[in-house]
Amino acid sequence: LQADDETRARLASTRDELEARSAALVEARDNELSRLATLESSAAEARAEMAASKEREKALENEKRKSRAKQEHLTNKIEELSGKLREAKADRKESERETRALEAITAMKRRGC
């Protein structure tokens, strides 16, 4: 009987230890599951943020491409207008020379030369 009581006591102690370990493991599992859920949520947020960043990057690249095309167009237009301005200045100077020459000829005719 004494041996049975000791065996029962040992078994009860072992059962209590196992129940305590089981509770600790359940708590650890619950903590890990909670941590996993948090990490998955963070990962989903990071993926969404990365997708939004890629969209912004794509939009900026498109805007950059348009700006470069516009800059090139405006540069070409400036060059074209500069060329026309140079031609107009040259034409004006030539017209002024012709006018002076005609005036000189007219003055010479008046003098009777």
N, CA, C and O of each residue as an XYZ file, in Angstrom:
452
protein
N       0.811     -1.195      0.000
C       0.000      0.000      0.000
C       0.857      1.264      0.000
O       0.586      2.242     -0.697
N       1.889      1.190      0.807
C       2.823      2.326      0.878
C       3.427      2.566     -0.500
O       3.535      3.708     -0.946
N       3.825      1.475     -1.180
C       4.437      1.583     -2.497
C       3.426      2.120     -3.500
O       3.782      2.901     -4.382
N       2.179      1.712     -3.374
C       1.134      2.211     -4.279
C       0.921      3.712     -4.087
O       0.744      4.450     -5.057
N       0.939      4.155     -2.834
C       0.773      5.595     -2.550
C       1.946      6.396     -3.119
O       1.762      7.472     -3.688
N       3.153      5.851     -2.954
C       4.333      6.541     -3.490
C       4.258      6.591     -5.019
O       4.559      7.619     -5.626
N       3.864      5.503     -5.623
C       3.743      5.441     -7.084
C       2.687      6.429     -7.553
O       2.892      7.150     -8.530
N       1.550      6.460     -6.851
C       0.487      7.417     -7.192
C       0.982      8.862     -7.057
O       0.684      9.712     -7.896
N       1.714      9.114     -6.029
C       2.234     10.464     -5.792
C       3.220     10.847     -6.902
O       3.191     11.965     -7.416
N       4.094      9.894     -7.262
C       5.051     10.155     -8.338
C       4.331     10.383     -9.670
O       4.675     11.282    -10.437
N       3.334      9.554     -9.918
C       2.570      9.697    -11.162
C       1.808     11.029    -11.192
O       1.724     11.685    -12.230
N       1.262     11.411    -10.048
C       0.539     12.695     -9.963
C       1.508     13.849    -10.191
O       1.183     14.813    -10.883
N       2.698     13.747     -9.606
C       3.708     14.787     -9.793
C       4.120     14.870    -11.263
O       4.249     15.953    -11.834
N       4.325     13.683    -11.861
C       4.703     13.634    -13.274
C       3.584     14.217    -14.134
O       3.836     14.970    -15.075
N       2.333     13.855    -13.794
C       1.188     14.386    -14.539
C       1.140     15.911    -14.419
O       0.904     16.601    -15.411
N       1.361     16.436    -13.223
C       1.341     17.888    -13.002
C       2.441     18.573    -13.816
O       2.224     19.623    -14.421
N       3.637     17.949    -13.817
C       4.738     18.505    -14.604
C       4.397     18.509    -16.094
O       4.635     19.495    -16.790
N       3.835     17.392    -16.577
C       3.467     17.289    -17.987
C       2.366     18.284    -18.348
O       2.394     18.881    -19.424
N       1.409     18.461    -17.461
C       0.349     19.443    -17.711
C       0.921     20.860    -17.745
O       0.516     21.688    -18.561
N       1.863     21.120    -16.851
C       2.499     22.449    -16.823
C       3.303     22.658    -18.110
O       3.245     23.726    -18.719
N       4.051     21.631    -18.517
C       4.816     21.740    -19.767
C       3.883     21.905    -20.959
O       4.152     22.693    -21.865
N       2.786     21.155    -20.951
C       1.811     21.251    -22.032
C       1.221     22.659    -22.092
O       1.079     23.224    -23.176
N       0.880     23.223    -20.948
C       0.332     24.588    -20.901
C       1.367     25.585    -21.404
O       1.039     26.513    -22.142
N       2.623     25.388    -20.999
C       3.686     26.291    -21.445
C       3.876     26.186    -22.957
O       4.076     27.191    -23.639
N       3.809     24.954    -23.472
C       3.962     24.762    -24.912
C       2.777     25.359    -25.680
O       2.963     25.942    -26.749
N       1.579     25.218    -25.146
C       0.395     25.817    -25.780
C       0.534     27.334    -25.803
O       0.240     27.978    -26.810
N       0.985     27.900    -24.684
C       1.180     29.348    -24.619
C       2.262     29.797    -25.611
O       2.108     30.814    -26.287
N       3.353     29.031    -25.691
C       4.427     29.357    -26.634
C       3.910     29.257    -28.068
O       4.217     30.103    -28.908
N       3.118     28.208    -28.340
C       2.544     28.051    -29.687
C       1.636     29.238    -30.016
O       1.707     29.792    -31.113
N       0.787     29.625    -29.068
C      -0.115     30.759    -29.283
C       0.676     32.045    -29.543
O       0.320     32.842    -30.411
N       1.753     32.232    -28.777
C       2.607     33.407    -28.985
C       3.234     33.393    -30.378
O       3.280     34.415    -31.063
N       3.716     32.216    -30.784
C       4.333     32.091    -32.101
C       3.306     32.312    -33.214
O       3.617     32.927    -34.234
N       2.081     31.810    -33.018
C       1.028     32.019    -34.017
C       0.675     33.503    -34.113
O       0.449     34.030    -35.202
N       0.631     34.160    -32.965
C       0.352     35.599    -32.949
C       1.479     36.356    -33.656
O       1.229     37.263    -34.449
N       2.700     35.976    -33.362
C       3.859     36.599    -33.998
C       3.833     36.362    -35.513
O       4.124     37.268    -36.294
N       3.486     35.142    -35.915
C       3.384     34.800    -37.334
C       2.322     35.660    -38.018
O       2.537     36.162    -39.122
N       1.180     35.826    -37.360
C       0.110     36.656    -37.931
C       0.588     38.098    -38.095
O       0.303     38.743    -39.105
N       1.311     38.593    -37.103
C       1.844     39.963    -37.177
C       2.841     40.079    -38.322
O       2.816     41.051    -39.077
N       3.719     39.087    -38.449
C       4.707     39.111    -39.526
C       4.045     39.028    -40.896
O       4.457     39.714    -41.832
N       3.020     38.187    -41.013
C       2.313     38.074    -42.289
C       1.623     39.386    -42.637
O       1.623     39.811    -43.792
N       1.038     40.022    -41.629
C       0.400     41.318    -41.848
C       1.430     42.358    -42.290
O       1.190     43.124    -43.223
N       2.572     42.374    -41.613
C       3.639     43.307    -41.975
C       4.146     43.025    -43.381
O       4.426     43.950    -44.144
N       4.262     41.757    -43.720
C       4.726     41.385    -45.059
C       3.719     41.847    -46.114
O       4.113     42.336    -47.173
N       2.430     41.694    -45.832
C       1.401     42.142    -46.774
C       1.463     43.655    -46.941
O       1.345     44.160    -48.058
N       1.647     44.382    -45.840
C       1.763     45.840    -45.920
C       2.997     46.236    -46.726
O       2.956     47.167    -47.531
N       4.097     45.515    -46.497
C       5.341     45.816    -47.227
C       5.153     45.549    -48.718
O       5.628     46.319    -49.553
N       4.460     44.457    -49.054
C       4.210     44.155    -50.473
C       3.343     45.244    -51.112
O       3.598     45.676    -52.236
N       2.323     45.675    -50.380
C       1.447     46.738    -50.904
C       2.231     48.038    -51.085
O       2.071     48.734    -52.088
N       3.069     48.354    -50.115
C       3.885     49.571    -50.199
C       4.865     49.483    -51.363
O       5.088     50.465    -52.071
N       5.447     48.305    -51.557
C       6.379     48.117    -52.657
C       5.650     48.262    -53.996
O       6.182     48.873    -54.923
N       4.446     47.709    -54.105
C       3.677     47.839    -55.347
C       3.352     49.308    -55.617
O       3.449     49.771    -56.754
N       2.967     50.039    -54.565
C       2.671     51.474    -54.727
C       3.930     52.229    -55.143
O       3.868     53.124    -55.986
N       5.066     51.873    -54.556
C       6.333     52.521    -54.913
C       6.690     52.247    -56.366
O       7.181     53.132    -57.067
N       6.444     51.029    -56.818
C       6.739     50.695    -58.218
C       5.838     51.487    -59.157
O       6.273     51.927    -60.221
N       4.578     51.666    -58.758
C       3.663     52.471    -59.574
C       4.138     53.921    -59.629
O       4.129     54.542    -60.692
N       4.557     54.464    -58.468
C       5.070     55.837    -58.441
C       6.315     55.950    -59.304
O       6.486     56.921    -60.041
N       7.195     54.938    -59.205
C       8.415     54.947    -60.007
C       8.081     54.927    -61.499
O       8.690     55.649    -62.288
N       7.104     54.091    -61.879
C       6.700     54.004    -63.281
C       6.138     55.353    -63.751
O       6.442     55.807    -64.854
N       5.316     55.986    -62.905
C       4.743     57.289    -63.256
C       5.843     58.342    -63.399
O       5.810     59.164    -64.315
N       6.822     58.311    -62.482
C       7.933     59.272    -62.564
C       8.782     59.045    -63.808
O       9.217     60.000    -64.451
N       9.016     57.787    -64.145
C       9.776     57.476    -65.360
C       9.037     57.990    -66.595
O       9.649     58.536    -67.513
N       7.715     57.808    -66.605
C       6.908     58.283    -67.721
C       6.965     59.809    -67.811
O       7.110     60.372    -68.896
N       6.850     60.461    -66.665
C       6.934     61.925    -66.624
C       8.318     62.402    -67.079
O       8.440     63.396    -67.795
N       9.349     61.682    -66.654
C      10.723     62.024    -67.046
C      10.881     61.904    -68.558
O      11.492     62.760    -69.198
N      10.323     60.831    -69.123
C      10.407     60.616    -70.568
C       9.694     61.751    -71.310
O      10.206     62.276    -72.299
N       8.501     62.122    -70.819
C       7.752     63.212    -71.450
C       8.510     64.525    -71.337
O       8.550     65.308    -72.286
N       9.110     64.766    -70.177
C       9.862     66.010    -69.972
C      11.062     66.084    -70.908
O      11.359     67.142    -71.465
N      11.745     64.967    -71.077
C      12.898     64.954    -71.988
C      12.463     65.215    -73.424
O      13.124     65.948    -74.160
N      11.338     64.603    -73.817
C      10.839     64.817    -75.181
C      10.451     66.284    -75.369
O      10.733     66.880    -76.408
N       9.802     66.859    -74.357
C       9.411     68.265    -74.440
C      10.645     69.160    -74.487
O      10.695     70.125    -75.249
N      11.645     68.829    -73.659
C      12.886     69.605    -73.652
C      13.551     69.547    -75.024
O      14.009     70.565    -75.542
N      13.600     68.360    -75.603
C      14.219     68.208    -76.921
C      13.441     69.009    -77.967
O      14.034     69.672    -78.818
N      12.115     68.942    -77.896
C      11.274     69.696    -78.833
C      11.541     71.199    -78.695
O      11.711     71.908    -79.687
N      11.573     71.672    -77.430
C      11.794     73.108    -77.204
C      13.204     73.533    -77.620
O      13.394     74.632    -78.142
N      14.185     72.670    -77.389
C      15.555     72.975    -77.817
C      15.611     73.108    -79.337
O      16.237     74.028    -79.863
N      14.956     72.185    -80.037
C      14.914     72.247    -81.503
C      14.207     73.519    -81.965
O      14.641     74.166    -82.919
N      13.128     73.870    -81.290
C      12.377     75.087    -81.639
C      13.255     76.324    -81.424
O      13.270     77.230    -82.258
N      13.983     76.359    -80.307
C      14.889     77.487    -80.030
C      15.946     77.597    -81.131
O      16.222     78.690    -81.626
N      16.534     76.460    -81.511
C      17.540     76.462    -82.577
C      16.947     76.960    -83.888
O      17.577     77.728    -84.615
N      15.726     76.514    -84.183
C      15.054     76.937    -85.415
C      14.797     78.451    -85.392
O      15.051     79.145    -86.377
N      14.293     78.951    -84.260
C      14.017     80.383    -84.147
C      15.301     81.212    -84.163
O      15.332     82.311    -84.717
N      16.354     80.677    -83.552
C      17.644     81.379    -83.579
C      18.152     81.495    -85.011
O      18.680     82.534    -85.408
N      17.990     80.435    -85.774
C      18.391     80.450    -87.180
C      17.584     81.482    -87.963
O      18.142     82.225    -88.770
N      16.278     81.527    -87.728
C      15.431     82.501    -88.418
C      15.818     83.925    -88.019
O      15.823     84.832    -88.852
N      16.142     84.111    -86.738
C      16.550     85.433    -86.266
C      17.857     85.862    -86.942
O      17.996     87.007    -87.373
N      18.815     84.926    -87.030
C      20.078     85.250    -87.714
C      19.816     85.631    -89.180
O      20.383     86.595    -89.695
N      18.948     84.853    -89.838
C      18.618     85.146    -91.239
C      17.953     86.520    -91.356
O      18.261     87.284    -92.270
N      17.043     86.830    -90.432
C      16.349     88.117    -90.473
C      17.337     89.264    -90.260
O      17.238     90.298    -90.921
N      18.284     89.089    -89.346
C      19.303     90.126    -89.117
C      20.157     90.311    -90.364
O      20.450     91.436    -90.768
N      20.552     89.197    -90.966
C      21.374     89.266    -92.182
C      20.594     89.952    -93.305
O      21.143     90.784    -94.027
N      19.296     89.596    -93.451
C      18.458     90.225    -94.481
C      18.322     91.722    -94.229
O      18.367     92.520    -95.165
N      18.154     92.101    -92.960
C      18.010     93.513    -92.621
C      19.288     94.279    -92.972
O      19.238     95.362    -93.557
N      20.436     93.693    -92.604
C      21.709     94.358    -92.915
C      21.883     94.491    -94.425
O      22.340     95.521    -94.919
N      21.515     93.443    -95.146
C      21.628     93.488    -96.600
C      20.689     94.555    -97.168
O      21.060     95.293    -98.081
N      19.475     94.633    -96.625
C      18.520     95.659    -97.069
C      19.058     97.055    -96.771
O      18.919     97.973    -97.579
N      19.680     97.203    -95.591
C      20.260     98.503    -95.238
C      21.385     98.865    -96.204
O      21.493    100.017    -96.623
N      22.226     97.885    -96.561
C      23.319     98.138    -97.525
C      22.749     98.539    -98.886
O      23.221     99.476    -99.531
N      21.713     97.793    -99.301
C      21.099     98.108   -100.596
C      20.481     99.507   -100.575
O      20.593    100.263   -101.541
N      19.822     99.841    -99.446
C      19.207    101.169    -99.318
C      20.279    102.252    -99.379
O      20.111    103.259   -100.065
N      21.389    102.042    -98.655
C      22.486    103.028    -98.686
C      23.069    103.146   -100.092
O      23.394    104.240   -100.552
N      23.195    102.007   -100.763
C      23.741    102.027   -102.125
C      22.803    102.787   -103.052
O      23.255    103.592   -103.867
N      21.494    102.539   -102.934
C      20.532    103.243   -103.780
C      20.524    104.731   -103.471
O      20.416    105.559   -104.375
N      20.638    105.064   -102.202
C      20.685    106.476   -101.808
C      21.941    107.135   -102.376
O      21.902    108.277   -102.834
N      23.048    106.403   -102.338
C      24.303    106.950   -102.882
C      24.174    107.160   -104.385
O      24.627    108.173   -104.918
N      23.551    106.196   -105.067
C      23.369    106.309   -106.521
C      22.452    107.487   -106.830
O      22.706    108.270   -107.745
N      21.379    107.594   -106.046
C      20.429    108.689   -106.249
C      21.133    110.028   -106.019
O      20.938    110.976   -106.780
N      21.947    110.101   -104.972
C      22.666    111.347   -104.684
C      23.637    111.664   -105.796
O      23.793    112.831   -106.158
N      24.300    110.652   -106.354
C      25.255    110.873   -107.433
C      24.535    111.352   -108.692
O      25.050    112.201   -109.419
N      23.340    110.806   -108.951
C      22.569    111.210   -110.138
C      22.159    112.659   -109.990
O      22.167    113.413   -110.962
N      21.793    113.061   -108.757
C      21.372    114.439   -108.515
C      22.529    115.393   -108.750
O      22.345    116.508   -109.239
N      23.689    114.951   -108.406
C      24.881    115.812   -108.575
C      25.314    115.858   -110.034
O      26.083    116.715   -110.470
N      24.778    114.892   -110.755
C      25.105    114.878   -112.167
C      26.317    114.048   -112.499
O      26.908    114.246   -113.561
N      26.697    113.173   -111.686
C      27.863    112.344   -111.936
C      27.591    111.271   -112.915
O      28.483    110.484   -113.232
